[in-house]
Amino acid sequence: MTFDALAELRRAGNPVDLLSDGQRAVLARLTEPEVRVLISVKERLDAASDSEVEGHVSVKVV
């Protein structure tokens, strides 16, 4: 069975269908170990944002 990087990323909750065709093409060529790294990083980022209070900052660029 061939590894499907996009399917694996989708299964992990990554919104790959919102990306451009070019971006999806890049992700589709990732190897299984590369996809595992991306998923691991996303899980860590999600855990960090869930455990910390996130504030809203209004920034005006002049």
mmJSON file of the N, C-alpha and C atoms, coordinates in Angstrom:
{"data_MODEL":{"atom_site":{
"group_PDB":["ATOM","ATOM","ATOM","ATOM","ATOM","ATOM","ATOM","ATOM","ATOM","ATOM","ATOM","ATOM","ATOM","ATOM","ATOM","ATOM","ATOM","ATOM","ATOM","ATOM","ATOM","ATOM","ATOM","ATOM","ATOM","ATOM","ATOM","ATOM","ATOM","ATOM","ATOM","ATOM","ATOM","ATOM","ATOM","ATOM","ATOM","ATOM","ATOM","ATOM","ATOM","ATOM","ATOM","ATOM","ATOM","ATOM","ATOM","ATOM","ATOM","ATOM","ATOM","ATOM","ATOM","ATOM","ATOM","ATOM","ATOM","ATOM","ATOM","ATOM","ATOM","ATOM","ATOM","ATOM","ATOM","ATOM","ATOM","ATOM","ATOM","ATOM","ATOM","ATOM","ATOM","ATOM","ATOM","ATOM","ATOM","ATOM","ATOM","ATOM","ATOM","ATOM","ATOM","ATOM","ATOM","ATOM","ATOM","ATOM","ATOM","ATOM","ATOM","ATOM","ATOM","ATOM","ATOM","ATOM","ATOM","ATOM","ATOM","ATOM","ATOM","ATOM","ATOM","ATOM","ATOM","ATOM","ATOM","ATOM","ATOM","ATOM","ATOM","ATOM","ATOM","ATOM","ATOM","ATOM","ATOM","ATOM","ATOM","ATOM","ATOM","ATOM","ATOM","ATOM","ATOM","ATOM","ATOM","ATOM","ATOM","ATOM","ATOM","ATOM","ATOM","ATOM","ATOM","ATOM","ATOM","ATOM","ATOM","ATOM","ATOM","ATOM","ATOM","ATOM","ATOM","ATOM","ATOM","ATOM","ATOM","ATOM","ATOM","ATOM","ATOM","ATOM","ATOM","ATOM","ATOM","ATOM","ATOM","ATOM","ATOM","ATOM","ATOM","ATOM","ATOM","ATOM","ATOM","ATOM","ATOM","ATOM","ATOM","ATOM","ATOM","ATOM","ATOM","ATOM","ATOM","ATOM","ATOM","ATOM","ATOM","ATOM","ATOM","ATOM","ATOM","ATOM"],
"id":[1,2,3,4,5,6,7,8,9,10,11,12,13,14,15,16,17,18,19,20,21,22,23,24,25,26,27,28,29,30,31,32,33,34,35,36,37,38,39,40,41,42,43,44,45,46,47,48,49,50,51,52,53,54,55,56,57,58,59,60,61,62,63,64,65,66,67,68,69,70,71,72,73,74,75,76,77,78,79,80,81,82,83,84,85,86,87,88,89,90,91,92,93,94,95,96,97,98,99,100,101,102,103,104,105,106,107,108,109,110,111,112,113,114,115,116,117,118,119,120,121,122,123,124,125,126,127,128,129,130,131,132,133,134,135,136,137,138,139,140,141,142,143,144,145,146,147,148,149,150,151,152,153,154,155,156,157,158,159,160,161,162,163,164,165,166,167,168,169,170,171,172,173,174,175,176,177,178,179,180,181,182,183,184,185,186],
"type_symbol":["N","C","C","N","C","C","N","C","C","N","C","C","N","C","C","N","C","C","N","C","C","N","C","C","N","C","C","N","C","C","N","C","C","N","C","C","N","C","C","N","C","C","N","C","C","N","C","C","N","C","C","N","C","C","N","C","C","N","C","C","N","C","C","N","C","C","N","C","C","N","C","C","N","C","C","N","C","C","N","C","C","N","C","C","N","C","C","N","C","C","N","C","C","N","C","C","N","C","C","N","C","C","N","C","C","N","C","C","N","C","C","N","C","C","N","C","C","N","C","C","N","C","C","N","C","C","N","C","C","N","C","C","N","C","C","N","C","C","N","C","C","N","C","C","N","C","C","N","C","C","N","C","C","N","C","C","N","C","C","N","C","C","N","C","C","N","C","C","N","C","C","N","C","C","N","C","C","N","C","C","N","C","C","N","C","C"],
"label_atom_id":["N","CA","C","N","CA","C","N","CA","C","N","CA","C","N","CA","C","N","CA","C","N","CA","C","N","CA","C","N","CA","C","N","CA","C","N","CA","C","N","CA","C","N","CA","C","N","CA","C","N","CA","C","N","CA","C","N","CA","C","N","CA","C","N","CA","C","N","CA","C","N","CA","C","N","CA","C","N","CA","C","N","CA","C","N","CA","C","N","CA","C","N","CA","C","N","CA","C","N","CA","C","N","CA","C","N","CA","C","N","CA","C","N","CA","C","N","CA","C","N","CA","C","N","CA","C","N","CA","C","N","CA","C","N","CA","C","N","CA","C","N","CA","C","N","CA","C","N","CA","C","N","CA","C","N","CA","C","N","CA","C","N","CA","C","N","CA","C","N","CA","C","N","CA","C","N","CA","C","N","CA","C","N","CA","C","N","CA","C","N","CA","C","N","CA","C","N","CA","C","N","CA","C","N","CA","C","N","CA","C","N","CA","C","N","CA","C"],
"label_alt_id":[null,null,null,null,null,null,null,null,null,null,null,null,null,null,null,null,null,null,null,null,null,null,null,null,null,null,null,null,null,null,null,null,null,null,null,null,null,null,null,null,null,null,null,null,null,null,null,null,null,null,null,null,null,null,null,null,null,null,null,null,null,null,null,null,null,null,null,null,null,null,null,null,null,null,null,null,null,null,null,null,null,null,null,null,null,null,null,null,null,null,null,null,null,null,null,null,null,null,null,null,null,null,null,null,null,null,null,null,null,null,null,null,null,null,null,null,null,null,null,null,null,null,null,null,null,null,null,null,null,null,null,null,null,null,null,null,null,null,null,null,null,null,null,null,null,null,null,null,null,null,null,null,null,null,null,null,null,null,null,null,null,null,null,null,null,null,null,null,null,null,null,null,null,null,null,null,null,null,null,null,null,null,null,null,null,null],
"label_comp_id":["MET","MET","MET","THR","THR","THR","PHE","PHE","PHE","ASP","ASP","ASP","ALA","ALA","ALA","LEU","LEU","LEU","ALA","ALA","ALA","GLU","GLU","GLU","LEU","LEU","LEU","ARG","ARG","ARG","ARG","ARG","ARG","ALA","ALA","ALA","GLY","GLY","GLY","ASN","ASN","ASN","PRO","PRO","PRO","VAL","VAL","VAL","ASP","ASP","ASP","LEU","LEU","LEU","LEU","LEU","LEU","SER","SER","SER","ASP","ASP","ASP","GLY","GLY","GLY","GLN","GLN","GLN","ARG","ARG","ARG","ALA","ALA","ALA","VAL","VAL","VAL","LEU","LEU","LEU","ALA","ALA","ALA","ARG","ARG","ARG","LEU","LEU","LEU","THR","THR","THR","GLU","GLU","GLU","PRO","PRO","PRO","GLU","GLU","GLU","VAL","VAL","VAL","ARG","ARG","ARG","VAL","VAL","VAL","LEU","LEU","LEU","ILE","ILE","ILE","SER","SER","SER","VAL","VAL","VAL","LYS","LYS","LYS","GLU","GLU","GLU","ARG","ARG","ARG","LEU","LEU","LEU","ASP","ASP","ASP","ALA","ALA","ALA","ALA","ALA","ALA","SER","SER","SER","ASP","ASP","ASP","SER","SER","SER","GLU","GLU","GLU","VAL","VAL","VAL","GLU","GLU","GLU","GLY","GLY","GLY","HIS","HIS","HIS","VAL","VAL","VAL","SER","SER","SER","VAL","VAL","VAL","LYS","LYS","LYS","VAL","VAL","VAL","VAL","VAL","VAL"],
"label_asym_id":["A","A","A","A","A","A","A","A","A","A","A","A","A","A","A","A","A","A","A","A","A","A","A","A","A","A","A","A","A","A","A","A","A","A","A","A","A","A","A","A","A","A","A","A","A","A","A","A","A","A","A","A","A","A","A","A","A","A","A","A","A","A","A","A","A","A","A","A","A","A","A","A","A","A","A","A","A","A","A","A","A","A","A","A","A","A","A","A","A","A","A","A","A","A","A","A","A","A","A","A","A","A","A","A","A","A","A","A","A","A","A","A","A","A","A","A","A","A","A","A","A","A","A","A","A","A","A","A","A","A","A","A","A","A","A","A","A","A","A","A","A","A","A","A","A","A","A","A","A","A","A","A","A","A","A","A","A","A","A","A","A","A","A","A","A","A","A","A","A","A","A","A","A","A","A","A","A","A","A","A","A","A","A","A","A","A"],
"label_entity_id":["1","1","1","1","1","1","1","1","1","1","1","1","1","1","1","1","1","1","1","1","1","1","1","1","1","1","1","1","1","1","1","1","1","1","1","1","1","1","1","1","1","1","1","1","1","1","1","1","1","1","1","1","1","1","1","1","1","1","1","1","1","1","1","1","1","1","1","1","1","1","1","1","1","1","1","1","1","1","1","1","1","1","1","1","1","1","1","1","1","1","1","1","1","1","1","1","1","1","1","1","1","1","1","1","1","1","1","1","1","1","1","1","1","1","1","1","1","1","1","1","1","1","1","1","1","1","1","1","1","1","1","1","1","1","1","1","1","1","1","1","1","1","1","1","1","1","1","1","1","1","1","1","1","1","1","1","1","1","1","1","1","1","1","1","1","1","1","1","1","1","1","1","1","1","1","1","1","1","1","1","1","1","1","1","1","1"],
"label_seq_id":[1,1,1,2,2,2,3,3,3,4,4,4,5,5,5,6,6,6,7,7,7,8,8,8,9,9,9,10,10,10,11,11,11,12,12,12,13,13,13,14,14,14,15,15,15,16,16,16,17,17,17,18,18,18,19,19,19,20,20,20,21,21,21,22,22,22,23,23,23,24,24,24,25,25,25,26,26,26,27,27,27,28,28,28,29,29,29,30,30,30,31,31,31,32,32,32,33,33,33,34,34,34,35,35,35,36,36,36,37,37,37,38,38,38,39,39,39,40,40,40,41,41,41,42,42,42,43,43,43,44,44,44,45,45,45,46,46,46,47,47,47,48,48,48,49,49,49,50,50,50,51,51,51,52,52,52,53,53,53,54,54,54,55,55,55,56,56,56,57,57,57,58,58,58,59,59,59,60,60,60,61,61,61,62,62,62],
"pdbx_PDB_ins_code":[null,null,null,null,null,null,null,null,null,null,null,null,null,null,null,null,null,null,null,null,null,null,null,null,null,null,null,null,null,null,null,null,null,null,null,null,null,null,null,null,null,null,null,null,null,null,null,null,null,null,null,null,null,null,null,null,null,null,null,null,null,null,null,null,null,null,null,null,null,null,null,null,null,null,null,null,null,null,null,null,null,null,null,null,null,null,null,null,null,null,null,null,null,null,null,null,null,null,null,null,null,null,null,null,null,null,null,null,null,null,null,null,null,null,null,null,null,null,null,null,null,null,null,null,null,null,null,null,null,null,null,null,null,null,null,null,null,null,null,null,null,null,null,null,null,null,null,null,null,null,null,null,null,null,null,null,null,null,null,null,null,null,null,null,null,null,null,null,null,null,null,null,null,null,null,null,null,null,null,null,null,null,null,null,null,null],
"Cartn_x":[0.842,0.0,0.887,0.569,1.337,0.96,1.965,1.735,1.087,0.014,-0.706,-0.517,0.432,0.776,-0.413,-1.156,-2.293,-3.371,-3.642,-4.651,-4.22,-2.951,-2.446,-2.507,-2.162,-2.242,-3.692,-4.606,-6.039,-6.507,-6.133,-6.547,-6.067,-4.937,-4.379,-4.965,-5.913,-6.581,-5.978,-5.122,-4.532,-5.451,-5.805,-6.754,-6.101,-5.584,-4.84,-5.708,-7.005,-7.879,-8.075,-7.653,-7.74,-6.501,-5.506,-4.262,-4.391,-3.47,-3.452,-3.011,-3.245,-2.825,-1.323,-0.563,0.887,1.338,0.698,1.045,0.693,-0.468,-0.85,0.118,0.584,1.535,2.83,3.277,4.494,4.261,3.151,2.868,2.663,2.093,1.835,3.131,4.224,5.511,6.301,5.755,6.473,6.541,7.63,7.783,7.022,6.853,6.158,6.856,8.184,8.838,8.64,8.634,8.417,7.007,6.041,4.661,4.541,5.206,5.169,5.732,6.788,7.364,6.353,5.725,4.732,3.585,3.107,2.0,2.436,3.637,4.16,4.264,4.755,4.875,3.494,2.535,1.171,0.575,0.781,0.25,0.848,2.138,2.792,2.268,2.087,1.553,0.126,-0.677,-2.049,-2.069,-1.203,-1.144,-0.715,0.227,0.697,-0.397,-1.151,-2.192,-3.378,-3.614,-4.705,-4.377,-3.098,-2.724,-2.438,-2.324,-2.032,-3.223,-3.379,-4.421,-3.895,-4.652,-4.236,-4.969,-4.214,-4.809,-4.981,-5.795,-6.009,-5.348,-4.591,-3.878,-4.32,-4.634,-4.999,-3.779,-3.37,-2.192,-2.602,-2.23,-2.511,-1.198,-1.144,0.054,-0.146,0.799,0.695,1.71],
"Cartn_y":[-1.185,0.0,1.247,2.196,3.428,4.404,5.057,6.053,7.289,7.767,8.956,10.057,10.936,11.988,12.896,13.279,14.18,13.529,12.261,11.559,11.478,11.218,11.121,12.479,13.531,14.874,15.255,14.91,15.159,14.43,13.167,12.333,12.937,13.628,14.249,15.641,16.06,17.332,18.532,18.291,19.396,19.75,21.012,21.419,21.541,20.442,20.483,20.882,20.683,21.036,22.541,23.298,24.755,25.364,24.543,25.017,25.124,25.846,25.958,24.626,24.474,23.254,23.041,24.117,24.016,23.572,24.121,23.736,22.27,21.841,20.431,19.517,19.957,19.147,18.947,19.998,19.884,18.893,19.034,18.136,16.698,16.52,15.174,14.403,15.116,14.462,14.159,14.524,14.252,12.754,12.359,10.964,10.721,9.468,9.13,9.723,9.638,10.272,11.792,12.439,13.889,14.24,13.45,13.685,13.482,12.469,12.242,13.441,14.054,15.243,16.388,16.637,17.713,17.489,16.269,15.952,16.15,15.731,15.896,17.371,18.181,19.618,20.233,19.863,20.391,20.004,18.762,18.316,19.124,19.407,20.205,21.635,22.217,23.579,23.63,22.634,22.575,22.439,21.599,21.402,22.688,23.405,24.651,25.71,25.793,26.818,26.46,25.175,24.761,25.008,24.949,25.049,26.477,27.386,28.768,29.652,30.707,31.672,32.554,32.622,33.444,34.773,35.848,37.175,37.719,38.708,39.367,40.728,41.021,42.282,43.007,44.256,45.065,45.876,45.722,46.428,47.268,48.523,49.407,49.696,49.363,49.602,50.902,51.807,53.113,53.226],
"Cartn_z":[0.0,0.0,0.0,-0.829,-0.959,0.147,0.697,1.744,1.134,1.749,1.29,2.329,2.066,3.019,3.317,2.287,2.502,3.359,3.112,3.91,5.368,5.591,6.961,7.66,6.949,7.528,7.822,6.926,7.166,8.417,8.513,9.643,10.967,10.923,12.123,12.384,11.549,11.787,11.086,10.13,9.373,8.207,8.066,7.02,5.641,5.139,3.877,2.69,2.783,1.664,1.522,2.518,2.439,1.784,1.528,0.926,-0.588,-1.175,-2.64,-3.242,-4.529,-5.219,-5.089,-5.214,-5.106,-3.724,-2.698,-1.327,-1.074,-1.564,-1.402,-2.148,-3.303,-4.069,-3.288,-2.613,-1.794,-0.661,0.045,1.164,0.699,-0.469,-0.988,-1.231,-1.443,-1.704,-0.435,0.732,1.975,2.248,2.878,3.277,4.577,4.911,6.155,7.384,7.494,8.65,8.684,7.533,7.493,7.962,7.559,7.987,9.496,10.023,11.478,12.232,11.697,12.338,12.326,11.178,11.099,12.075,12.141,13.049,14.496,14.818,16.174,16.556,15.642,15.904,16.098,15.247,15.386,16.736,17.154,18.444,19.59,19.51,20.556,20.57,19.388,19.312,19.849,19.489,19.99,21.508,22.045,23.494,24.2,23.612,24.219,24.201,23.119,23.042,23.922,24.157,25.034,26.502,26.849,28.252,28.697,27.776,28.117,27.764,28.515,28.194,27.076,26.013,24.889,24.951,24.894,24.922,23.524,23.422,22.14,22.197,21.193,21.128,19.87,20.041,18.89,18.487,17.246,16.759,15.565,15.615,14.491,13.79,12.517,11.731,10.969,11.145,10.501,9.4],
"occupancy":[1.0,1.0,1.0,1.0,1.0,1.0,1.0,1.0,1.0,1.0,1.0,1.0,1.0,1.0,1.0,1.0,1.0,1.0,1.0,1.0,1.0,1.0,1.0,1.0,1.0,1.0,1.0,1.0,1.0,1.0,1.0,1.0,1.0,1.0,1.0,1.0,1.0,1.0,1.0,1.0,1.0,1.0,1.0,1.0,1.0,1.0,1.0,1.0,1.0,1.0,1.0,1.0,1.0,1.0,1.0,1.0,1.0,1.0,1.0,1.0,1.0,1.0,1.0,1.0,1.0,1.0,1.0,1.0,1.0,1.0,1.0,1.0,1.0,1.0,1.0,1.0,1.0,1.0,1.0,1.0,1.0,1.0,1.0,1.0,1.0,1.0,1.0,1.0,1.0,1.0,1.0,1.0,1.0,1.0,1.0,1.0,1.0,1.0,1.0,1.0,1.0,1.0,1.0,1.0,1.0,1.0,1.0,1.0,1.0,1.0,1.0,1.0,1.0,1.0,1.0,1.0,1.0,1.0,1.0,1.0,1.0,1.0,1.0,1.0,1.0,1.0,1.0,1.0,1.0,1.0,1.0,1.0,1.0,1.0,1.0,1.0,1.0,1.0,1.0,1.0,1.0,1.0,1.0,1.0,1.0,1.0,1.0,1.0,1.0,1.0,1.0,1.0,1.0,1.0,1.0,1.0,1.0,1.0,1.0,1.0,1.0,1.0,1.0,1.0,1.0,1.0,1.0,1.0,1.0,1.0,1.0,1.0,1.0,1.0,1.0,1.0,1.0,1.0,1.0,1.0,1.0,1.0,1.0,1.0,1.0,1.0],
"B_iso_or_equiv":[0.0,0.0,0.0,0.0,0.0,0.0,0.0,0.0,0.0,0.0,0.0,0.0,0.0,0.0,0.0,0.0,0.0,0.0,0.0,0.0,0.0,0.0,0.0,0.0,0.0,0.0,0.0,0.0,0.0,0.0,0.0,0.0,0.0,0.0,0.0,0.0,0.0,0.0,0.0,0.0,0.0,0.0,0.0,0.0,0.0,0.0,0.0,0.0,0.0,0.0,0.0,0.0,0.0,0.0,0.0,0.0,0.0,0.0,0.0,0.0,0.0,0.0,0.0,0.0,0.0,0.0,0.0,0.0,0.0,0.0,0.0,0.0,0.0,0.0,0.0,0.0,0.0,0.0,0.0,0.0,0.0,0.0,0.0,0.0,0.0,0.0,0.0,0.0,0.0,0.0,0.0,0.0,0.0,0.0,0.0,0.0,0.0,0.0,0.0,0.0,0.0,0.0,0.0,0.0,0.0,0.0,0.0,0.0,0.0,0.0,0.0,0.0,0.0,0.0,0.0,0.0,0.0,0.0,0.0,0.0,0.0,0.0,0.0,0.0,0.0,0.0,0.0,0.0,0.0,0.0,0.0,0.0,0.0,0.0,0.0,0.0,0.0,0.0,0.0,0.0,0.0,0.0,0.0,0.0,0.0,0.0,0.0,0.0,0.0,0.0,0.0,0.0,0.0,0.0,0.0,0.0,0.0,0.0,0.0,0.0,0.0,0.0,0.0,0.0,0.0,0.0,0.0,0.0,0.0,0.0,0.0,0.0,0.0,0.0,0.0,0.0,0.0,0.0,0.0,0.0,0.0,0.0,0.0,0.0,0.0,0.0],
"pdbx_formal_charge":[null,null,null,null,null,null,null,null,null,null,null,null,null,null,null,null,null,null,null,null,null,null,null,null,null,null,null,null,null,null,null,null,null,null,null,null,null,null,null,null,null,null,null,null,null,null,null,null,null,null,null,null,null,null,null,null,null,null,null,null,null,null,null,null,null,null,null,null,null,null,null,null,null,null,null,null,null,null,null,null,null,null,null,null,null,null,null,null,null,null,null,null,null,null,null,null,null,null,null,null,null,null,null,null,null,null,null,null,null,null,null,null,null,null,null,null,null,null,null,null,null,null,null,null,null,null,null,null,null,null,null,null,null,null,null,null,null,null,null,null,null,null,null,null,null,null,null,null,null,null,null,null,null,null,null,null,null,null,null,null,null,null,null,null,null,null,null,null,null,null,null,null,null,null,null,null,null,null,null,null,null,null,null,null,null,null],
"auth_seq_id":[1,1,1,2,2,2,3,3,3,4,4,4,5,5,5,6,6,6,7,7,7,8,8,8,9,9,9,10,10,10,11,11,11,12,12,12,13,13,13,14,14,14,15,15,15,16,16,16,17,17,17,18,18,18,19,19,19,20,20,20,21,21,21,22,22,22,23,23,23,24,24,24,25,25,25,26,26,26,27,27,27,28,28,28,29,29,29,30,30,30,31,31,31,32,32,32,33,33,33,34,34,34,35,35,35,36,36,36,37,37,37,38,38,38,39,39,39,40,40,40,41,41,41,42,42,42,43,43,43,44,44,44,45,45,45,46,46,46,47,47,47,48,48,48,49,49,49,50,50,50,51,51,51,52,52,52,53,53,53,54,54,54,55,55,55,56,56,56,57,57,57,58,58,58,59,59,59,60,60,60,61,61,61,62,62,62],
"auth_comp_id":["MET","MET","MET","THR","THR","THR","PHE","PHE","PHE","ASP","ASP","ASP","ALA","ALA","ALA","LEU","LEU","LEU","ALA","ALA","ALA","GLU","GLU","GLU","LEU","LEU","LEU","ARG","ARG","ARG","ARG","ARG","ARG","ALA","ALA","ALA","GLY","GLY","GLY","ASN","ASN","ASN","PRO","PRO","PRO","VAL","VAL","VAL","ASP","ASP","ASP","LEU","LEU","LEU","LEU","LEU","LEU","SER","SER","SER","ASP","ASP","ASP","GLY","GLY","GLY","GLN","GLN","GLN","ARG","ARG","ARG","ALA","ALA","ALA","VAL","VAL","VAL","LEU","LEU","LEU","ALA","ALA","ALA","ARG","ARG","ARG","LEU","LEU","LEU","THR","THR","THR","GLU","GLU","GLU","PRO","PRO","PRO","GLU","GLU","GLU","VAL","VAL","VAL","ARG","ARG","ARG","VAL","VAL","VAL","LEU","LEU","LEU","ILE","ILE","ILE","SER","SER","SER","VAL","VAL","VAL","LYS","LYS","LYS","GLU","GLU","GLU","ARG","ARG","ARG","LEU","LEU","LEU","ASP","ASP","ASP","ALA","ALA","ALA","ALA","ALA","ALA","SER","SER","SER","ASP","ASP","ASP","SER","SER","SER","GLU","GLU","GLU","VAL","VAL","VAL","GLU","GLU","GLU","GLY","GLY","GLY","HIS","HIS","HIS","VAL","VAL","VAL","SER","SER","SER","VAL","VAL","VAL","LYS","LYS","LYS","VAL","VAL","VAL","VAL","VAL","VAL"],
"auth_asym_id":["A","A","A","A","A","A","A","A","A","A","A","A","A","A","A","A","A","A","A","A","A","A","A","A","A","A","A","A","A","A","A","A","A","A","A","A","A","A","A","A","A","A","A","A","A","A","A","A","A","A","A","A","A","A","A","A","A","A","A","A","A","A","A","A","A","A","A","A","A","A","A","A","A","A","A","A","A","A","A","A","A","A","A","A","A","A","A","A","A","A","A","A","A","A","A","A","A","A","A","A","A","A","A","A","A","A","A","A","A","A","A","A","A","A","A","A","A","A","A","A","A","A","A","A","A","A","A","A","A","A","A","A","A","A","A","A","A","A","A","A","A","A","A","A","A","A","A","A","A","A","A","A","A","A","A","A","A","A","A","A","A","A","A","A","A","A","A","A","A","A","A","A","A","A","A","A","A","A","A","A","A","A","A","A","A","A"],
"auth_atom_id":["N","CA","C","N","CA","C","N","CA","C","N","CA","C","N","CA","C","N","CA","C","N","CA","C","N","CA","C","N","CA","C","N","CA","C","N","CA","C","N","CA","C","N","CA","C","N","CA","C","N","CA","C","N","CA","C","N","CA","C","N","CA","C","N","CA","C","N","CA","C","N","CA","C","N","CA","C","N","CA","C","N","CA","C","N","CA","C","N","CA","C","N","CA","C","N","CA","C","N","CA","C","N","CA","C","N","CA","C","N","CA","C","N","CA","C","N","CA","C","N","CA","C","N","CA","C","N","CA","C","N","CA","C","N","CA","C","N","CA","C","N","CA","C","N","CA","C","N","CA","C","N","CA","C","N","CA","C","N","CA","C","N","CA","C","N","CA","C","N","CA","C","N","CA","C","N","CA","C","N","CA","C","N","CA","C","N","CA","C","N","CA","C","N","CA","C","N","CA","C","N","CA","C","N","CA","C","N","CA","C","N","CA","C","N","CA","C"],
"pdbx_PDB_model_num":[1,1,1,1,1,1,1,1,1,1,1,1,1,1,1,1,1,1,1,1,1,1,1,1,1,1,1,1,1,1,1,1,1,1,1,1,1,1,1,1,1,1,1,1,1,1,1,1,1,1,1,1,1,1,1,1,1,1,1,1,1,1,1,1,1,1,1,1,1,1,1,1,1,1,1,1,1,1,1,1,1,1,1,1,1,1,1,1,1,1,1,1,1,1,1,1,1,1,1,1,1,1,1,1,1,1,1,1,1,1,1,1,1,1,1,1,1,1,1,1,1,1,1,1,1,1,1,1,1,1,1,1,1,1,1,1,1,1,1,1,1,1,1,1,1,1,1,1,1,1,1,1,1,1,1,1,1,1,1,1,1,1,1,1,1,1,1,1,1,1,1,1,1,1,1,1,1,1,1,1,1,1,1,1,1,1]
}}}
